[in-house]
Amino acid sequence: MGKYIVAGNWKMNKLPSETYNYVKEVVEATKGSKCEVVCCTPFVCLAPAIEAAKGSHVKIGAENLHFEDKGAFTGEVSADMLRDMGVEYVIIGHSERRQYNNETDETVNLKTKKALEKGLIPIVCVGETLEQREAGITMDLIAIQIKKAFAGIPAADAKKVIIAYEPIWAIGTGKTATSDQAEEVCGGIRKVIAELYCEKCAPEFTIQYGGSMKPSNAAELMSKPDIDGGLIGGASLVAADFAAITKAVE
Ligand code: PEP
């Protein structure tokens, strides 16, 4: 299966002034982890995060980007700006951005293509609401999200994209999907990828689970064959918890 990646999504937490020391703590605490370790931070925290992670195994990501190269987009941040700072990853299409910032499957696709063009590794989020799950349309919906996100992306580039399956009802709620529920959808995503690209290359894609992942449930979730890591919100804000999740990969 894909390479294991555990990425923290800080969301709108932590101050720039706290970031350097906190990332240093993460670097120390995650030493020896058998997975790629990524901290995705607010734009204003990226510079101290990059400085603190310099020369270490920890990579730094942003939580969003704009799909245009440059121009009159007040308040926006481009892929070139992120690359110029030394950012390596970028979260795209998080459900909170879909809910509060008009992110759509179309903008997710444009942003994913732009990130790839500029050498950033996109972490593309997909997921269903509780109502959609209860209506029995989870996999149909996720298949549409995946197909739209990957539209026009050739196989060689597509493999660089990390997919994060994040059931919306499990984000920040303390309600984790069971490992079987998570595996069912992550396995379904891999089938969609096999259809879109090829059966043989589908195992090379990294598919994360996200939604109230914590030290106590991480090993069980990541023991499933189609779950290659996690996107971690709340638990990424405490270095010891985040590190314990990275160690659960073993
Ligand atoms: C997230 O926001 O990506 C997330 C998974 O949050 P939490 O771990 O807090 O549920």
Boltz pocket constraint, residues with backbone or C-beta under 6 A from the ligand:
constraints:
  - pocket:
      binder: B
      contacts: [[A, 9], [A, 166], [A, 170], [A, 171], [A, 172], [A, 173], [A, 174], [A, 210], [A, 211], [A, 212], [A, 213], [A, 231], [A, 232], [A, 233], [A, 234], [A, 235]]
      max_distance: 6.0
